């Protein structure tokens, strides 16, 4: 329901701002800008879905090999102690556990192209267990919020963009992002556990959180003394090496089980094509609303207002130039990426603002995009409290990103 209100609000606010622009500032061009942005974003939504078709077909084909080869069942058993506590409504040993694990792992490695199809497969399996097919279940909400928090151990995309924009040390945001995304994930996890009355002090959950904290701390200790070029090299190598090992593992397991690997891949790839077509209307709806909101100038007014409040409070406003990335991040991944690149182009790739924007970009995922794609793929209309909790985790991640950037770069 909340997504319905948010979607309507985008249009009504944009219309109100456009009226003000026309009546008080004589800006009649804004109506053309708004309509052009709606057509452009609708085209973009289709192109994204079209681009996802190949990736979805590839990864759902590989997942089908892993499923028939027994690898997914192995992953399900591996993480069932923890996920059984976080997703108590999923039956023990259900294949959804394996798909969720694979999705979370791909996200942690910064491999968005792999994470999305794995997440859509997990959502489809969760929908099979859902008694109300048009309403998000508790496991779906927990899974979606964990996705929106975007726990990332290897922020490959951000480092690549920083390198392209001429940063002297493209990986200097590696540790700040790691810390910020950790806080975002913990905030989302704890909030949803409290909402769903999941016992956070259960020894399995508590020990897992402690273990994750130790792993994050260990990575920080390992990388903190390395030259920046080594950080980029090792993180990129680790992510892609692990991913390709998983693919080879699927194939070897399929050989061991004596399945027809090629036929299994084709079967899974067909599912990928169907899923890509299914999400088109949901993606068009969300991206058009966001584009209209941006084109109306509403985002600029929000940023100006926040800047004035921050200055009035006597707080250092050095990070204000990165706020467009922060405000766009929950709405549009490509929009936030564009804001980050714009900050690097405007202030310089190695400026404080650019580093804050880069840290924010890697701290969380794109809440409304994930809502549109994941829930849209299984026809969920009532998303319940998932948007609110996802935005809360985004807020924590963004605040943590700004604070961490001050610690590392000021």
N, C-alpha and C positions, 0 to 999 in steps of 0.2 A: 504493500500500500504506500509506504513512504516513497518508493521510487516513482510512483504515479504523481505524487505531489511535487516532488523535485523536478520531474520532467515538465509538468505544467508551469512551475515557477520559472524555469529557464525562459519559456516563451513570454510569459506575462511581464517579467522584469525587463526582458529585452524590448518588448513593445513599449513599455513605459519610458524607458531610457531614450528610445528612438523618438518618441513624441516630444520629450523635453529637448532633445537635440534639434529637432525641426523648429519648434515654436520659439525657443529662447536663443538659439545659436544659429538659426538659419541653415542648418546642415540637412539639406534635402538628399544629399548623396548617400546618407546612411541607409536609406531604404533599399537602394541598389546593392549596397555592401552586404546587408543582411540577407537579401534573397540570393545573391551570388554565392554567399558562404553556405547557404542551405543546399544549393545545387552541387557545389563543390564537395561538401562534406558527404552528401549522399553518394556521390561518385567514389569518394575515398573509402566509404564504408564497404561498397561493393568490391573495390579493388583489394581491400584488406581481406575480405572473405575469399576472394578469388586467390589471393596469395597464400591464404591459409590452406587452401585445398590441397596443394602439393605437400605441404609440411604435415598436415593432418593425415593424408594418405600414407606418407612415409612412416610416421611414428605409430599410427594405429596398426599399420601392417606389421611393424616390428613388435609391437605389443602383443599382437595375435600370435606371433611366433613364440614370444616369451610365455604367453598364457598356455599354449598347447604344449610347450616344452617343460612346463612346471616351474619356471623361474618366478612368475608372479605369485604362485602359491608359496614358494620359498620365502619371498619378501614378506608376504602376509604373515607367515609364522614368525619371521624375524622381528617384526615390529608390533605384533599383536599384543604383547604385554602393555606397552604404552598406549597405542591407538585404541586398544580395547577399553581403556579408562577414559580417553578423550572422546571416543565415539561409542558410548555404551549401547546405542540402539542398533549398531551393526552386528550381525551374528558373528560369532567366533569363526575365523578361517575364511570369511567371505573375501572374494577376489578384489573387492573395493579397497581393502587395506593395502594390497600390493600396488594398485594404481595410484592411491594417495601417496604412498611412500615414494614412488617413482617421480610423481609430480613435484613433491616437496624437494627431493634431491636435485632435480633439474633446475628448480628455482634457486636453490642454494649455490649451484654452480654458475648461475647467471646465464643459463641457456634457455632464453625465453621461447625460442622456436620449438624446442623439445618439450618445455613445460606445458604449453597451452594444449596440445593434443592429448597429452597424458592427463591433464586436468579435466578435459572434456570427457575422456573415457571414464574417469573416476566419477564425474557427475552423472553420467548415464547409469553407472552401476548403483549409485546412491538413489537415483530416481526409481529404480526397480524395487527398492525397499521402501519407498515413500508411500504411505497410505493415502495421502492427499496430493494428487498429481499436479495440482496447480499452485500448491503452497510449499515453500521451502521447509524442509525438515531440519531438526536440530543438527544432525551430522552434516547436512549441506551447508548450514550457516557456519559451523565450526571450520569446515574445509575452506569455505570461501574467505573467511576472515584471515585464516592462516595464509591464504594466497595473497590477499590484499596487503598484508604486512610485508610480504616480499623478502623474507630472510635470505640474504645474499652473502655468500662467503667470497665469491669471485665476481666483482662488478665489471665484467669484460666490456659491455657496451659503453659505459661511461668513459672508461679508459681509452677506448678506440676513438671516441669523439674528441676527447681532450688531445689526443695525439694528432688528429686531423686538424685541430684548431691551433696547433703549434705550441702546446704546453711544453715547458722545459722538462718537467717530470710528470708525464700523464698519469702515473699510478700514485701520485702523492695523496690522492683522496681515498686510497684503498682502506686504510685503517679507520678514518673517520666514518666511511660508509658502513664498515663492519660493525662499529659500535652503535651507530644510529639505527641500523636495521635490526640489531639485537633488541634494542629498547622497544622498537615498534612491534616486533613479534611477541615479546613478553607482555606488552600492554594488551594486544589483541587477544592473546591466549588466556591471560588472567581474566580479562573482562568477560569473555564468552563462557569461561568455566564458572564464574560467579553467576552469570545469567542462567546457565543451564544446570546450576546446582551440582557441578562436578567438584569433587573433593580435591582441592589443590594440595592438601597435605598428605594425600595418599603417597605411600613410599615410592611407588613406581613413577608417578608424575614428578614428585619432588626430586628424586634422584636423577631423572631425565633432564630436568631444568638445570640442576647442578652440573650434570655432565656436559650439557650444551654450553654452560657458562665457562667450564674448564676448557672445552675445545676452542671457544672464541678467544679466551685468554691465551691459550697456547699458540694460536695462529698469530695473535698480536705480538707475542713475545718472539716468535720465529721471524716475522717479517720486519719488526721495528728496527733491527740493526742492519738490514740489507740495503744495498744501493737501490734506487728507484727502478732502474732498468731491470734488475733481478726480480723485483716484486712483480712487475708486469710479465716477465718471461715465465716465472714459475707458476703464477696464478693461471695464466692462459694455458700453459702446458698441462697443469693438473686437471683443470676442468675438462678439456677436450680429450685427454688421455683416458680419464675415468669414463667419459661418455662412450668412447669407441670400444672400450673394454666391455661395457654393458651390452653393446650391440653384438660383439663377438660372443659374449656369454650366452645371449639368446640363441644365436645360431648353433653353437656347440650343444646347448641343451636340446634344441630341436633335433639335431643329428642323433644325440644319445637316445631320445625318445622315439626315433625313427618315424618322425612325422614328415609329410611333404611340405618342406619349408616354403617353397615358392607358392604353393596353393594357399598356405596359411597367410602369407604376406598379402596376397591378392584379396583374400577374404576380409582382412582387416583394413586394407586400403579402400575398399568399397564403402566401409563404414565411415571412413574419413571424408569421402566425397559427400555423402549424405549429410553429415554433421555440418560441413562448411556451408551447404545450401540452407540448412535450417536456421543458422544464426544471422543471415543477411538482414531480415526485417528488424531484428532487435538492435543490431549494430547501427543500421541506418537511423532508427529512432533516437538513439542516444547521441551519436555523433552530430546529427543535424541540430539537436537542441543545444549542445555545447557550442557548436560553431556560431549559432545565432546569438547566444549569450555573449560570446567574445566579440563578434562583429558590432554589436550594439554599443560597445564601450563600457558595459557594466563591469567587466573585469578591471578596466583602468580606474574607474571610480572607487572600486573596493581597495585597490592598491594605494591610491592617493589618500584615501581615508585612513588606512592603517598606518601609512607613513606619517601622517599628521599626528595621530594618537601616540605613536612611538616617540616622535620628537617632543611632544608635549609632556610626556612622562620622564623626559631626561635620559632615556635609554639610548645607547649607542645605535645609531641607525645605519651603520655600515653595511648591514645585511639586507637592507630594504630593496636594493636592486635585484636580489635573488627571489623576492616574494612572488613575482609572476610565475616562476617555476613551481614554487610551493603551492600556490593557489590553483594552478593548472594540473598539478600532478594527480589529484584524485579524479579529475574529469577526463583527461585525455593523455595517453602516453606519448603520442606524436606531438601533441601541443606542448607538453612539458619539456620534451626533448628540444623542440624548437625554441622555447624560452631559454633553456640552458645554453644552447648554441648562440642565441642572440646575446645573452649575458657575456659569453666569452668574446664575441665579436665586438661588443660595445665597450667593455671594460678591460679586455685583455684576458687571454686564457689563464694566465698566472696571477690574476688579480684576486683579491679577497672575495669579491662578489661572485666571480666565476667559480671559485672553489666551493663557496657556500651552495651555489646553484647545483654544482655537480654532486655534492654530498646529499643534497635534498633529492636529486633525481634518483640516486641509488638507494635511498633510505626506505622507500615503500614502493608498492606497486600501484596500478591505476584502478581504483575502486570501482568506478562506474563502468569502465570498459569490461572489467571482470564480471560485474553484475550482469551486464548486457549479454556477454558472450556465454558465460557458464550457465546462467539461469535460462537464457534464451535457447540454448541447445537442447534443453529438456522441457521447454514450455512452462516454466515456473512464472507465475504472474504476481503472486503474493510473496514478496521477499522478506516479510516480517521485519526483524530488527537488524538484518545483515548490513544494510547501508549505514545505519547509525554507528554500529560497532566498528565497521571498516573505516569510517571517517575518523572515529576516535583514535584508532591505531595509527592512521595517517598523521593526525595532529601530533601525537606523541613522537612519531618518527621524525617529523619536520622540526619540532622543537629540539629534539636530540641532535639532529643534523646541524642546526644553527649553533647550538652550544658547543658541540664537538669541533666545529670549524673554528670557533673562537679559541678553543684550547690549542688546536694544531697550527693555526695559520695567523693568529694575531700576536 
